[in-house]
Every structure is written in C-alpha cells, then in structure tokens.
Amino acid sequence: MAEKKCIMCGKMFDPEEVANANKNPYLDDDDEDMPKKEPSFCQLCEARIRNEADKSQKSPKPM
C-alpha cells in the first residue's frame, strides 16, 4: 500500500482507493484494454475540480 501525495493539497492518500472509487460499475475488468494511470489528486480535490468544471459549463440559451 504505497501512499502518494496529492498535487493540490499535499494530503497523503491511497491511489488504489481513489481508483476503486472512480471505477465505472458498468464496465467489466475484461473490457478495459488501456492501462490505468495512478491518480494524482485525492478524492476531495478531485471532487472539487469536477464541481468547478460543472459550474463553469455554459448553460444553453433559451430560444
């Protein structure tokens, strides 16, 4: 269990735990052809990034 340091906040986290949390439940392990790279952000920072990205999306203009 090798811990990594988050590149945003500097908190130590387990990359396997983050990878398992982000795993798509609809895909089987056999379907994954590409190797996964280890996450660089802890779960909290990743959630914060996704939240900010969702907020920055433009809303469609009313017709």
C-alpha positions in Angstrom: 0.0 0.0 0.0 2.1 2.9 -1.3 0.7 6.3 -0.4 1.0 9.3 -2.7 0.8 13.0 -2.0 -1.9 15.0 -3.6 -0.5 17.6 -6.0 -3.1 20.2 -5.0 -3.4 20.0 -1.2 -0.4 17.8 -0.3 -2.5 15.4 1.7 -1.4 11.7 1.7 -3.8 9.3 0.1 -4.0 5.7 -1.2 -4.2 5.7 -5.1 -5.9 2.3 -5.2 -8.7 3.6 -3.0 -9.3 6.6 -5.4 -9.1 4.3 -8.4 -11.7 1.9 -7.0 -14.0 4.8 -6.1 -13.9 6.2 -9.6 -14.3 2.8 -11.3 -17.2 2.6 -13.7 -19.6 -0.1 -12.3 -21.0 -0.9 -15.8 -17.6 -1.9 -17.3 -16.1 -5.3 -16.6 -12.4 -5.7 -15.8 -12.1 -7.7 -19.0 -13.4 -4.8 -21.2 -10.6 -2.5 -20.1 -7.8 -2.6 -22.7 -6.0 0.5 -21.7 -3.8 0.5 -18.6 -5.0 2.9 -15.9 -2.6 5.5 -14.6 -2.5 6.3 -10.9 -4.5 9.3 -9.8 -2.6 12.4 -8.7 -5.4 14.0 -6.7 -7.0 12.9 -3.5 -10.8 12.3 -3.6 -11.6 15.7 -2.0 -9.6 17.6 -4.6 -10.9 15.6 -7.5 -14.5 16.2 -6.4 -13.7 19.9 -6.1 -12.2 20.0 -9.6 -15.3 18.2 -11.0 -17.7 20.5 -9.2 -15.9 23.7 -10.5 -15.8 22.2 -14.0 -19.6 21.5 -13.9 -20.3 25.1 -12.7 -18.2 26.6 -15.4 -20.1 24.9 -18.2 -22.3 27.3 -20.2 -26.0 26.8 -19.8 -27.9 26.7 -23.1 -29.6 29.9 -24.2 -33.4 29.9 -24.2 -34.9 30.2 -27.6 
